[in-house]
Amino acid sequence: MTHQPRIDTSPHVSDEVRKTTCYMCACRCGINVHMKDGKVAYIEGNRDHPVNKGVLCAKGSAGIMQVNAPSRLRAPLKRVGPRGSGEFVEISWDEALQIACDWLEPIRKSDPGKLAFFTGRDQSQSFTSFWAQNFGTPNYAAHGGFCSVNMAAAGIYTMGGAFWEFGQPDWDHTKLFILFGVAEDHDSNPIKMGIGRIKARGAKVIGVNPIRSGYNAVADDWVGITPGTDGLLILSLIHELMQAGKIDLNYLARYTNAPVLVDGDPASPEHGLFLRDADGKPLVIDRKTGKLTAFDKPGVRPDLSAIHEVNGITHRPVMHLMAERYLDPQYAPEAVAERCGVTPDKIRRIAAEIARVAFEEEITLNHEWTDFRGETHKTMTGRPVSFHAMRGISAHSNGFQTARALHVLQILLGTVEVPGGFRFKPPYPKPVSAHPKPHCGVKPDCALDGPHLGFVRGPEDLALKPDGTPARIDKAFTWENPMSAHGLMHMVISNAHAGDPYKIDTLFMYMANMSWNSSMNTRGVIEMLTDKDENGDYVIPRIIYSDAYSSEMVAYADLILPDTTYLERHDCISLLDRPICEADAAADAIRWPVITPDRDVRGFQTALIQLANKLKLPGFTDAEGGAKYRNYADYIVNHERKPGIGPLAGFRGDGTETGRGAPNPEQLDRYIENGGFFVSHIPDAAQYYKPWNTAYQDWAVGMGIYDTPQPYVFDLYVETMRKFQLAAEGHGERQPPEHLRDRIKRTMDPLPIWYPPFEDDSVNTNEFPVHALTQRPMAMYHSWGTQNAWLRQIHGHNPLYLPTKLWQQHGFREGDWARVTSAHGEITVPVAHMAALNENTVWTWNAIGKRKGAWALSEDAPEATRGFLLNHLIHELLPPKGDGLRWSNSDPITGQAAWFDLRVKIAKAEAPTESQPAFAPIKSPVAKGPSQLEWKVGK
């Protein structure tokens, strides 16, 4: 017999498994970290975790390469050469914190607004905003202003919650799932799992996206829409559904402001606002009595069709205004098809499919529930059509109104918070009234007068100084972008450089790669960061930056506070911020140091606490100046936002209390024992109809989500927006400057509208006829994925994908390069052919391209030679329009960066030696990585 080798079929896998939370994208999946000899051996999914149930993608598994990345910063750094030179010396943490304190303490005592503190893609915004508020600066926001604010703000103003990670389809019951502008990088595991479940049941998936990749590739029907026209398509679907009578009138009457009466007197300063009673409650006509009554009066049956006439003036309900608008022939399929790049027949077929599933396949669950008017219902009825949308519809200058239109579509169908439809995840739903307003009251040596970010209710809430100038460096909450709930991070550096609206002293950023892939106008931003005034001083005097890795931004800072990787620190995924909830449960999670750093680094949140203690910031120190918290773990356990409410909802008090309860010193241990997460399931009777369901409202109060029940109706008509129109029409104490009046009147319509993206109006579209987009790959999430030794093998460089029409028109062949030109800049890049693409659109993967010298990559790495950014073609300002003004390249309502409005022209080019523009290498404070990254863990 031939000798057979002895094979160990049960090798020693690990000494220990430590359960924590992934940080490789925004899913926040549960992971099992297998340890050998105190080091990470490999990472797998946690089967018990509510988010991923054991599923783990390539990103999550590759987390081991992040904690072993050669690009990790090793110690605090002080710049010793010119900005951009990358010349630093390592210093101690004591010196680093003292330098930061020496810079920040004088401005806090004189004018806290001289600090601009902006954070990137961190997941601790509840904490960082608390720090900034106690410092006293009005200049704080996170990255939502260039990522998702249109989606978030449109959802909250319309229905009290949004897509993104704040809601999900009812995966158990939906029969038709429609995605708008969804790339595969965000929330990928839950969506992949959900699509698998519904397709196994025979449900249909429709993908609306110019690019057919990822989820759109597995959709049963793909709609290759023209970028920036999603809102027009949605309004055409509404037109068709209204014409066919396929809207849920009972749902609209009970749970929305469709029956609320609108002031119809054109001469009134309240024209277009709601009629209200003496208590300020919106009025409806009760269908039973025919009388005016408050919308929420017990027993009232609001009438969608009744009008109210007074002194010859007719006041009509919102439903009348909607019918008048959306039944207009301008929204007929024939009128919008060419612009949308979709045939009229296809629009009609989609509308008919939506109507068929919603009204012929409705679902009834035998769950009794009681609504906020006191009426008990024996069943829960749902229309099993669900929607999901993301950055693709959001990152346009018409993105807010487009996102609003999509919410109105699903509300008209009656598919929000019903079986088979879209369901909120705690802490949502929340009415706008439950959110704070923005605050900007700055006083020397004092905390800010309230939260920086919030939701305005009218012009009186704008962040303006007494002289009417912007109170914030990014001009958030001004007439230029009144409802900018997440700030405008993409405008901070250019405004600070221009000294408009004022000069700052210190720019403090975390995880915001603003000198490369996170900025429009990359070259221009680099120049702003390094520019000096006539005295030879930097125009932006001081820059503090924190990152875990040697990113492109590191070279442009004066002081570096090195962060840990995600397996080396405490993090809190909190109900106060962006939790890991599911639609049927409240859930939160932690990260904890499963390994100890081998470098002199600290978690950024802990560094902030230590800096707060040195500065003796209120909120972090007691009356005698003593520290309340030693580090971030101490803060997570002991901080209370209000009595009994802290960052974590689980294991409070004696360990048995949920949501509300005193701090528990053993809380983190209980989370670790439970797999790094906590779940509290919503009772069956409270699972659906959350905004109106008394059982849910009571449960939410017990959880600490509300202090009192907060029932509300959905806002098909957003009265706040009408208040801004009235100001632009000349009413009220606060009015916009003349040059903004027309824009406010045109864009801030209280009912969703569509208008062409602003770049279409600012450039010659005949000269720049092609749309250009970026999209994130499923295997990577933002820039740190493209330095990962495993993930780089999937996406080592990025071609520009061209549709068949443009490929053939220009005579491209495999291996060719193209010169791509916009009104702002030019790039020369490799191209590839993609048939499943809108015929007038080109696109590429985002954040693959790297600058030479960064991320410990070799200077001939494909990311640095064949990789590229579209950012070089985009500017934070629109091209001059000839009116003497420069307009922000943003949504005029929220200020969201309009990344996806970009128009370009394409020409075949001789192949250069590397992608253009090519930047000189930057010196890195870390050494280049080895050509092969390998190590052995354990025996």
Disulfide bonds with the S-S distance in Angstrom:
none
